[in-house]
Amino acid sequence: MEIQISSCEHLMYVSEIQQEMYDSAQRRGTGIAKRSIEYLSKKISEGNAVVATENGEWVGFCYIETWSHGQFVANSGLIVSPKFRHVGIATLIKDRVFALSREKFPNAKIFGLTTGLAVMKINSDLGYKPVIYSELTQDDEFWSGCKSCVNYEILMKKERKNCLCTAMLFVPENSKLNGVENNQPENQHKNEQESNLSI
């Protein structure tokens, strides 16, 4: 299996990736921000995503988004093809997209919203800490991405102060304290159960 920074050669997988994002959200009853083929294609062609493949078959995917003029970065849309789940691939993809985020945006805070325990554990190993929603980007465009989630009404009723997702944040200046240095987490749990929730 190869885990690569995306390029135009990976555009052949974009329809499958988009469909699996939608299908997974439907099965789990939770929301992944809906992204168009055009949006995902741009992320892939610009090298702002990570794609895992094996023998020419798509295995997994995750992309980078920036908010608040580059002050915040989110690793979004983490998804693993159903036939490749439960063997630690999500952790490997998350490690690589986290490293890519640090390379491209070394001073940005990296955050995520998730309901998945496996994702929380992966994030924790990378140095993320649970935070309240006010610590995240307040960019309206980011929060509008939650409209496709079944819990969006709850989020709005609570004035974006909290919801069912857990907010987690990595702060670069605290990286050594968090056990993360030179983009390598202190402890990597390669066998955590796969999760296909947005991050």
MOKADA-V690105 format. One record per helix or strand. SS is the DSSP state (H for helix, E for strand). FROM is the first residue (numbers start at 1). LEN is the number of residues. If there is no record, write none. Layout:
ss:SS from:FROM len:LEN
ss:SS from:FROM len:LEN
This chain:
ss:E from:2 len:4
ss:H from:8 len:21
ss:H from:37 len:9
ss:E from:49 len:6
ss:E from:57 len:11
ss:E from:72 len:9
ss:H from:82 len:3
ss:H from:89 len:16
ss:E from:109 len:6
ss:H from:117 len:10
ss:E from:129 len:3
ss:H from:133 len:3
ss:H from:140 len:9
ss:H from:152 len:6
ss:E from:166 len:5
ss:H from:172 len:3
ss:E from:180 len:2
ss:E from:184 len:2
